[in-house]
């Protein structure tokens, strides 16, 4: 796909897109931040477990 075609496609998408309603926007924010906290929490738990496991062998 050429660059001009790509820009034309993006223009079409932007032309038909609509701004979300406030309640829809709030729901999207809740889902996004919930996902961020979930992934961050899982990462923290894994990091903590690995730190403890590695600390036991070096103690």
N, CA, C and O atoms as a MOPAC input file, in Angstrom:
PM7 MOZYME 1SCF
protein

 N      0.84700 1    -1.17600 1     0.00000 1
 C      0.00000 1     0.00000 1     0.00000 1
 C      0.89100 1     1.23600 1     0.00000 1
 O      1.79600 1     1.36300 1     0.82500 1
 N      0.63000 1     2.12500 1    -0.91200 1
 C      1.42100 1     3.35100 1    -0.98600 1
 C      1.02600 1     4.30800 1     0.13700 1
 O     -0.03000 1     4.16700 1     0.75200 1
 N      1.88500 1     5.26900 1     0.38500 1
 C      1.66100 1     6.22600 1     1.45500 1
 C      0.41900 1     7.07000 1     1.19500 1
 O     -0.32300 1     7.36800 1     2.13100 1
 N      0.18000 1     7.45500 1    -0.03600 1
 C     -0.99900 1     8.26500 1    -0.36600 1
 C     -2.28200 1     7.48500 1    -0.09400 1
 O     -3.26400 1     8.03700 1     0.40400 1
 N     -2.26100 1     6.20100 1    -0.42500 1
 C     -3.44000 1     5.37000 1    -0.17400 1
 C     -3.68600 1     5.21900 1     1.32300 1
 O     -4.83000 1     5.20700 1     1.77600 1
 N     -2.61600 1     5.10600 1     2.07400 1
 C     -2.72700 1     4.98200 1     3.51200 1
 C     -3.35500 1     6.23500 1     4.11900 1
 O     -4.24800 1     6.13500 1     4.96100 1
 N     -2.89500 1     7.41000 1     3.69900 1
 C     -3.46400 1     8.65800 1     4.19800 1
 C     -4.92400 1     8.80500 1     3.78400 1
 O     -5.73600 1     9.29700 1     4.56800 1
 N     -5.26700 1     8.39400 1     2.59000 1
 C     -6.65400 1     8.46200 1     2.13000 1
 C     -7.54300 1     7.55800 1     2.98700 1
 O     -8.66800 1     7.92600 1     3.32200 1
 N     -7.04100 1     6.39100 1     3.33400 1
 C     -7.79000 1     5.47600 1     4.18900 1
 C     -7.99100 1     6.07300 1     5.57200 1
 O     -9.08500 1     5.99500 1     6.13100 1
 N     -6.94500 1     6.66600 1     6.12600 1
 C     -7.06300 1     7.29100 1     7.44000 1
 C     -8.06300 1     8.44100 1     7.41600 1
 O     -8.82900 1     8.60800 1     8.36500 1
 N     -8.07100 1     9.23600 1     6.35000 1
 C     -9.03100 1    10.33400 1     6.22700 1
 C    -10.46200 1     9.81600 1     6.21500 1
 O    -11.34700 1    10.39600 1     6.84300 1
 N    -10.67900 1     8.72800 1     5.50200 1
 C    -12.02400 1     8.13500 1     5.45400 1
 C    -12.45100 1     7.65600 1     6.83400 1
 O    -13.59200 1     7.86200 1     7.24700 1
 N    -11.53500 1     7.02200 1     7.53900 1
 C    -11.85200 1     6.53400 1     8.87800 1
 C    -12.17900 1     7.69800 1     9.81000 1
 O    -13.14900 1     7.63200 1    10.56600 1
 N    -11.38800 1     8.74900 1     9.76300 1
 C    -11.63700 1     9.90900 1    10.61400 1
 C    -12.93600 1    10.62300 1    10.24500 1
 O    -13.59900 1    11.18900 1    11.11400 1
 N    -13.30000 1    10.60100 1     8.97400 1
 C    -14.52000 1    11.26700 1     8.53900 1
 C    -15.77100 1    10.56600 1     9.07300 1
 O    -16.76200 1    11.22700 1     9.38100 1
 N    -15.73400 1     9.23400 1     9.18500 1
 C    -16.92300 1     8.51700 1     9.64700 1
 C    -16.91200 1     8.25200 1    11.15000 1
 O    -17.91100 1     7.79000 1    11.70200 1
 N    -15.79900 1     8.53900 1    11.81500 1
 C    -15.73800 1     8.27800 1    13.25500 1
 C    -16.51500 1     9.34300 1    14.01800 1
 O    -16.67400 1    10.47500 1    13.56000 1
 N    -16.99600 1     8.94600 1    15.20200 1
 C    -17.76400 1     9.85800 1    16.03800 1
 C    -17.10600 1     9.97000 1    17.40800 1
 O    -16.43100 1     9.05400 1    17.87500 1
 N    -17.32300 1    11.10700 1    18.02500 1
 C    -16.81100 1    11.30800 1    19.37100 1
 C    -17.67300 1    10.50000 1    20.33800 1
 O    -18.90000 1    10.53800 1    20.24800 1
 N    -17.03800 1     9.76000 1    21.27400 1
 C    -17.82800 1     8.94200 1    22.19800 1
 C    -18.62900 1     9.80700 1    23.17200 1
 O    -18.23400 1    10.92500 1    23.50200 1
 N    -19.74700 1     9.27100 1    23.61800 1
 C    -20.55800 1     9.93900 1    24.63400 1
 C    -19.79000 1     9.90800 1    25.95600 1
 O    -18.91800 1     9.05900 1    26.14000 1
 N    -20.10000 1    10.81600 1    26.87300 1
 C    -19.36700 1    10.85400 1    28.14600 1
 C    -19.41300 1     9.53500 1    28.92100 1
 O    -18.40200 1     9.13000 1    29.49400 1
 N    -20.57300 1     8.85200 1    28.95100 1
 C    -20.64500 1     7.59800 1    29.69600 1
 C    -19.82800 1     6.49800 1    29.01300 1
 O    -19.22900 1     5.65900 1    29.68600 1
 N    -19.80400 1     6.50500 1    27.69100 1
 C    -18.99400 1     5.53300 1    26.95600 1
 C    -17.50300 1     5.80900 1    27.17800 1
 O    -16.70200 1     4.88500 1    27.31700 1
 N    -17.15600 1     7.07600 1    27.20600 1
 C    -15.76500 1     7.46300 1    27.43400 1
 C    -15.30500 1     7.02900 1    28.82700 1
 O    -14.19700 1     6.51800 1    28.98900 1
 N    -16.16400 1     7.23600 1    29.83400 1
 C    -15.82500 1     6.83000 1    31.19900 1
 C    -15.65400 1     5.31300 1    31.29300 1
 O    -14.75600 1     4.83200 1    31.98300 1
 N    -16.50300 1     4.56500 1    30.60700 1
 C    -16.39300 1     3.11300 1    30.61100 1
 C    -15.07800 1     2.66800 1    29.97500 1
 O    -14.41300 1     1.76900 1    30.48900 1
 N    -14.70600 1     3.29000 1    28.86600 1
 C    -13.44100 1     2.95600 1    28.21400 1
 C    -12.24700 1     3.27200 1    29.11000 1
 O    -11.27100 1     2.52200 1    29.14400 1
 N    -12.33100 1     4.38700 1    29.83500 1
 C    -11.25000 1     4.72900 1    30.76900 1
 C    -11.14600 1     3.70900 1    31.89600 1
 O    -10.04500 1     3.31200 1    32.27800 1
 N    -12.29400 1     3.28100 1    32.43000 1
 C    -12.28800 1     2.28400 1    33.50600 1
 C    -11.67900 1     0.97500 1    33.02500 1
 O    -10.87200 1     0.36800 1    33.72800 1
 N    -12.06100 1     0.54000 1    31.83100 1
 C    -11.53100 1    -0.70500 1    31.28800 1
 C    -10.02300 1    -0.58200 1    31.05200 1
 O     -9.26500 1    -1.49800 1    31.37300 1
 N     -9.59300 1     0.54800 1    30.49400 1
 C     -8.17000 1     0.75300 1    30.20900 1
 C     -7.33900 1     0.76400 1    31.48200 1
 O     -6.32800 1     0.06700 1    31.57100 1
 N     -7.75800 1     1.55300 1    32.47100 1
 C     -6.99500 1     1.62000 1    33.71700 1
 C     -7.08400 1     0.31700 1    34.49700 1
 O     -6.12300 1    -0.06400 1    35.16600 1
 N     -8.21500 1    -0.37300 1    34.42500 1
 C     -8.31900 1    -1.68200 1    35.06300 1
 C     -7.32100 1    -2.65300 1    34.47200 1
 O     -6.67900 1    -3.40800 1    35.20200 1
 N     -7.18600 1    -2.64100 1    33.15900 1
 C     -6.21000 1    -3.50700 1    32.49600 1
 C     -4.79200 1    -3.14700 1    32.88000 1
 O     -3.96000 1    -4.02800 1    33.09900 1
 N     -4.51000 1    -1.85500 1    32.96100 1
 C     -3.16500 1    -1.42400 1    33.36200 1
 C     -2.83400 1    -1.88700 1    34.77500 1
 O     -1.74100 1    -2.39500 1    35.02400 1
 N     -3.77900 1    -1.71100 1    35.70400 1
 C     -3.54200 1    -2.13800 1    37.07300 1
 C     -3.42600 1    -3.65400 1    37.17200 1
 O     -2.62800 1    -4.16000 1    37.96000 1
 N     -4.20400 1    -4.37700 1    36.39200 1
 C     -4.13600 1    -5.83500 1    36.41100 1
 C     -2.77300 1    -6.32500 1    35.91900 1
 O     -2.14000 1    -7.16800 1    36.55500 1
 N     -2.33200 1    -5.79000 1    34.78700 1
 C     -1.03600 1    -6.19800 1    34.24300 1
 C      0.09100 1    -5.75800 1    35.17800 1
 O      1.04200 1    -6.50900 1    35.39400 1
 N     -0.00300 1    -4.56600 1    35.72600 1
 C      1.01300 1    -4.09700 1    36.66500 1
 C      1.04200 1    -4.93400 1    37.93200 1
 O      2.11400 1    -5.22700 1    38.46000 1
 N     -0.12900 1    -5.31900 1    38.42100 1
 C     -0.19700 1    -6.15300 1    39.61500 1
 C      0.40800 1    -7.52400 1    39.37900 1
 O      1.14300 1    -8.03800 1    40.22200 1
 N      0.09900 1    -8.11800 1    38.23200 1
 C      0.68300 1    -9.41500 1    37.89500 1
 C      2.20100 1    -9.29600 1    37.79200 1
 O      2.92700 1   -10.15400 1    38.29400 1
 N      2.67800 1    -8.24900 1    37.15100 1
 C      4.12400 1    -8.03100 1    37.04000 1
 C      4.78000 1    -7.85600 1    38.40000 1
 O      5.87300 1    -8.36800 1    38.64100 1
 N      4.11000 1    -7.13100 1    39.28600 1
 C      4.65700 1    -6.92200 1    40.63300 1
 C      4.72700 1    -8.23100 1    41.40200 1
 O      5.72500 1    -8.50700 1    42.06700 1
 N      3.67600 1    -9.03900 1    41.31700 1
 C      3.66000 1   -10.32800 1    42.01000 1
 C      4.77200 1   -11.23300 1    41.47400 1
 O      5.49100 1   -11.86000 1    42.25200 1
 N      4.91200 1   -11.30000 1    40.16200 1
 C      5.96400 1   -12.13700 1    39.57100 1
 C      7.34100 1   -11.63700 1    40.00600 1
 O      8.20700 1   -12.43500 1    40.36700 1
 N      7.54100 1   -10.33400 1    39.97400 1
 C      8.83200 1    -9.75600 1    40.39900 1
 C      9.11600 1   -10.08700 1    41.85800 1
 O     10.23500 1   -10.46000 1    42.21100 1
 N      8.09600 1    -9.94900 1    42.70700 1
 C      8.26900 1   -10.23100 1    44.12700 1
 C      8.60200 1   -11.70100 1    44.35500 1
 O      9.50700 1   -12.02400 1    45.12500 1
 N      7.87600 1   -12.58600 1    43.69000 1
 C      8.14700 1   -14.02600 1    43.83900 1
 C      9.56800 1   -14.35100 1    43.39100 1
 O     10.28600 1   -15.07100 1    44.08600 1
 N      9.97700 1   -13.83000 1    42.24200 1
 C     11.32900 1   -14.11100 1    41.75100 1
 C     12.39800 1   -13.53900 1    42.67400 1
 O     13.44700 1   -14.15500 1    42.86300 1
 N     12.14300 1   -12.37400 1    43.24800 1
 C     13.09900 1   -11.77300 1    44.16900 1
 C     13.24000 1   -12.62500 1    45.42400 1
 O     14.34900 1   -12.84500 1    45.90900 1
 N     12.11300 1   -13.10400 1    45.94800 1
 C     12.15200 1   -13.93500 1    47.14700 1
 C     12.84800 1   -15.25900 1    46.85100 1
 O     13.68300 1   -15.71400 1    47.63200 1
 N     12.50500 1   -15.87400 1    45.72600 1
 C     13.11800 1   -17.16200 1    45.37000 1
 C     14.62300 1   -17.00700 1    45.19200 1
 O     15.39000 1   -17.83700 1    45.68000 1
 N     15.04800 1   -15.97800 1    44.51400 1
 C     16.48000 1   -15.77100 1    44.31300 1
 C     17.17300 1   -15.38900 1    45.62100 1
 O     18.34600 1   -15.71400 1    45.80700 1
 N     16.47800 1   -14.71100 1    46.52400 1
 C     17.04900 1   -14.31100 1    47.79100 1
 C     17.26800 1   -15.48700 1    48.71600 1
 O     18.20600 1   -15.49000 1    49.51400 1
 N     16.41000 1   -16.48300 1    48.61300 1
 C     16.54500 1   -17.66000 1    49.46900 1
 C     17.84400 1   -18.40000 1    49.13700 1
 O     18.54000 1   -18.85200 1    50.04700 1
 N     18.17300 1   -18.52700 1    47.88000 1
 C     19.37900 1   -19.23700 1    47.47700 1
 C     20.64900 1   -18.50200 1    47.85200 1
 O     21.69500 1   -19.13300 1    48.00600 1
 N     20.59100 1   -17.17200 1    48.00500 1
 C     21.79700 1   -16.38600 1    48.29500 1
 C     21.93800 1   -16.05600 1    49.77300 1
 O     22.91900 1   -15.43000 1    50.17300 1
 N     20.96900 1   -16.46900 1    50.59400 1
 C     20.97700 1   -16.09600 1    52.00600 1
 C     21.77800 1   -17.01600 1    52.78700 1
 O     21.89700 1   -16.85300 1    54.00100 1

